Amino acid sequence: MYFIFDHNAEANESLTHYNVLFVAIENEIIIFVFEDIRRDLVSCDNDFRDAIIYICASLYSFISTNNFSEIAEVNDVTSFYYRGYIK
């Protein structure tokens, strides 16, 4: 993925990132999360769950995940839509 961080309005460079890409190797899922508010505003919660996209692939082994952050700890979430059903 390619992002142009100069287009973001924050003066603090560490706050110009609005998304994070994770991989859950055990479940073969890629998770892409977004923050929807300017991160230097008081109203921003920095929770990165304003938009959550997860990707499953039938040929998961064909996806290169070496630049992704690995999810180290997995907890059950009661409102997560997972492969066709609410978990």
N, C-alpha and C positions, 0 to 999 in steps of 0.2 A: 504494500500500500504506500501511497505517496501523499503527503500533506504539506501544505505551505503554511508554516506557523506564523509567518509575517502577516498573514491576513487576520490573525486574531488580535483583539484590541488590548490585551493585557500588557502593562509595562513590565511586569515581572515575568521573565522568560520561562521560569519554572511552572507558570500557570497557563501556558499556551496550549497544553495538551488537553483535548476534549474526549479522547477515546483510548481504550485499552483493549488489547487483543490477548486472549488467554487460550491455552489448550488444556483440556482434561484428557490426558493420555489414556487413562484407565477406561474412560467411557467413550473415547474416540469422538470427542465433541470439541469444536472450536467456538469460543464465546467472544463476542465483540460488544463492548459496553460503551455508552456515551454519557457525557454530562451535557445538559442543555442550556445552562446559564453561564454568562461570563464568570469566570472563576475568581475574579478579583472583587466581585460584588458581595456585599454582606448577605444578600438573599440566596447566594449559591450554597448548596449543602454539600457539594463535592462528593456525592455518593456514587456517581457513575452508574446509576441504574435507571436513568431517565429513558433510555432506549437500550434494550438488550436483544441481541441477535445471536442465536446459536446455530451452528452449521453442522449437519451430519452428512457424511458422504458414504456411498456404498463402496467406494474404493478409497477408504481413508488412508491407506498406506501410500497412496500416490501424492498426498499433500505434504509439502515440505513445511515442517513446524519448527525448524531450528531457530527462527527469530521470534518466537512467541514466548510469553511468560507462562511457565507451567504452574498449574494450580497445585499447591502443596498439601492443602487440607480440604477435605470435602465434607460438607454437612448437609443433612436433609433440609430441603426447603419445601414448605407445604403448598406454595402457590406457583410452582414452576411447571410450565407446560413442556413435557418431555416426550418426544417421539409419538405424538398422537394422543396422549392422555395427560390429565392433570396429576402430577405426582404429589 
